[in-house]
Amino acid sequence: MTRFAILLASAAALIAAPVAAQTTAITGGKVVIGDGSAPIDGGTVLIRNDRVVAAGANVSIPADARRIDATGKWVTPGIFAGFSRIGLVEVGAVTQTNDMNASGSPFSAALDVQYAINPFASPVAVNRAAGVTRAVVSPSTSSSIFGGYGAVVDLGQDENPITRARAFQFVELGETGHSRAGGSRSASHIHFRALLNEARTYARDPSAFDSDLLKASDAKALLPVINGSTKLLVHVEGANDILKVLDLRKDFPALKLVLVGANEGWRVASHIAAAGVPVLASALSDLPYGFEDLSATQSNIGRMKDAGVKVAIGMINDNDAHQLRYSVQYAGNLVALNKVPRATGLSWDEAFAAISSVPADIMDMGGQLGSLKSGRQADVVIWTGDPLELSTQVETVIIDGVDQSLSNRQMRLRDRYSNPAPGALPKAYDR
C-alpha cells in the first residue's frame, strides 16, 4: 500500500469513528420536570449531547459524566415564552431597528419573520440570562389584518435562532383588526372570509389568479391555514369577539385556531373549552386597556384553566420584544393570587407549566421542547431558589445541551459604572 493510500485510509477511519457523546449530570437539586408535576427533591438531570436522557430521582449517572452540583438549588426546563416579538426590535422608536411589521409593503400574509429575527439583538442576551430559552415570535400587523408567518426560536449564542420557521400565521380580529379592515368588526370578519376565499380561488388555478384583495404570494401563504396544516394565532380580547372567532370554523372547519390575549376569555371559557381552542393569555391584565376588555381580571387564566381550557402565558403588546423575563414574575403572581379572597390563580406546578410545557404543547412541539422528559431538547436552567420568586437568580443556562454565557450589555454597563472613577478620556471613549 502506498503512503498516500495509507493516509487516505487513516483519514477515512477517523471520519467513520463515532464521536464520543458529551454527558452532563446535574445532581442534588430540586428538579422541576415542567409538565405540571410536583418538584422532586434531590433529583438529577442527565443530558447527553443536546438531549435530556433522564430527570428525577434515582437516575443512574455514567462514570465519565461531567457533574454539576445543584444542591440547595432548583433545576428546571428553560422558560418558553408563549408569545413575543423578541429579536424583531432593538429600539422600538427607531424604525431601522424595528421589524415587527412592514407598513410600506404590498404584502401581508406572505411576510415571514424568520428573515428579520436578529439573534445578536441585545434583548436576546438579556432574556437568555434570565432563563428564557425558547420563544414564539410573531409579527404585528400594519395595513392588513394578517401580519404574516411567525416562528419558534431559541435564544442561544449562535447565529441560527430558528427552531421552526413558518410555525403559524398571525391575524388581528379585535379592535385593532376592525381598524385595519376599515373601521368595524363586520368589515374585519368579511375581510377575513374574503381573503381566505381568494386563497381558495388561487389554489384552484394559480396561473389564472387575479385579485384586487390579495397578492398571489399572500394567497399562497394562506393555503396552509385553510387546510389546517399551519396554526392561526388570532389576537382577540373581548368575549363577543372570541365567540365570533370560534364561529369561523363553521365556514373554515380545518382552521387550527389559537387565541392570543383573550382578556375576557373567562366570560366565555366554556365555549373556548368546548371548541378545543388553546389560549396564549396575558397574565396581569386587571384593568381595561380599551372597550374590548372592560371585564379584564387577573383571575382570567385561572378561571379558563378551571373551565378546561389549555392556557399558557403570552405577552402580546406587553414589552413583548424586550422583557420576556417578566413571564416568570407573572407565573408567580398567578400562584400568589390564590391568597386573594374570591380570586382564582394557578397552583405552583400549573403556573410553571404555563411558561414551559404548555406553550410548547400549544405550538405542537411538546414532544421536543418545554420539559425535562426523556428525549426533549436539553434546555435547562439552574436557579438559586424558587424560580417564581423575584429574589431568585439564574446561575446556569443550557440550550440544546450547550452552556450559555449569562453576560449581556446591561450587566456590562452595570459593572462598568457601578464604581466610576475619573480616567484620562471621557467615559464615552474609554473602552
C-alpha positions, 0 to 999 in steps of 0.5 A: 500500500502506498503512503498516500493510500495509507493516509487516505485510509487513516483519514477515512477511519477517523471520519467513520469513528463515532464521536464520543457523546458529551454527558452532563449530570446535574445532581442534588437539586430540586428538579422541576420536570415542567409538565405540571408535576410536583418538584422532586427533591434531590433529583438529577438531570442527565443530558447527553449531547443536546438531549435530556436522557433522564430527570428525577430521582434515582437516575443512574449517572455514567462514570465519565459524566461531567457533574454539576452540583445543584444542591440547595438549588432548583433545576428546571426546563428553560422558560418558553415564552408563549408569545413575543416579538423578541429579536424583531426590535432593538429600539422600538422608536427607531424604525431601522431597528424595528421589524415587527411589521412592514407598513410600506409593503404590498404584502401581508400574509406572505411576510415571514419573520424568520428573515428579520429575527436578529439573534445578536439583538441585545434583548436576546442576551438579556432574556437568555440570562434570565432563563428564557430559552425558547420563544414564539415570535410573531409579527404585528400587523400594519395595513392588513389584518394578517401580519404574516408567518411567525416562528419558534426560536431559541435564544442561544449564542449562535447565529441560527435562532430558528427552531421552526420557521413558518410555525403559524400565521398571525391575524388581528380580529379585535379592535385593532383588526376592525381598524385595519379592515376599515373601521368595524368588526363586520368589515374585519370578519368579511375581510377575513372570509374574503381573503381566505376565499381568494386563497381558495380561488388561487389554489384552484388555478394559480396561473389564472389568479387575479385579485384586487384583495390579495397578492398571489404570494399572500394567497399562497401563504394562506393555503396552509391555514385553510387546510389546517396544516399551519396554526392561526394565532388570532389576537382577540380580547373581548368575549363577543369577539372570541365567540365570533372567532370560534364561529369561523370554523363553521365556514373554515372547519380545518382552521387550527385556531389559537387565541392570543390575549383573550382578556375576557376569555373567562366570560366565555371559557366554556365555549373556548373549552368546548371548541378545543381552542388553546389560549396564549393569555396575558397574565396581569391584565386587571384593568381595561386597556380599551372597550374590548376588555372592560371585564379584564381580571387577573383571575382570567387564566385561572378561571379558563384553566378551571373551565378546561381550557389549555392556557399558557402565558403570552405577552402580546403588546406587553414589552413583548420584544424586550422583557420576556423575563417578566413571564416568570414574575407573572407565573408567580403572581398567578400562584400568589393570587390564590391568597386573594379572597374570591380570586382564582390563580394557578397552583405552583406546578400549573403556573410553571407549566404555563411558561414551559410545557404548555406553550410548547404543547400549544405550538405542537412541539411538546414532544421536543421542547418545554420539559425535562422528559426523556428525549426533549431538547436539553434546555435547562436552567439552574436557579438559586431558589424558587424560580417564581420568586423575584429574589431568585437568580439564574446561575446556569443556562443550557440550550440544546445541551450547550452552556450559555454565557449569562453576560449581556450589555446591561450587566456590562454597563452595570459593572462598568459604572457601578464604581466610576472613577475619573480616567484620562478620556471621557467615559464615552471613549474609554473602552 
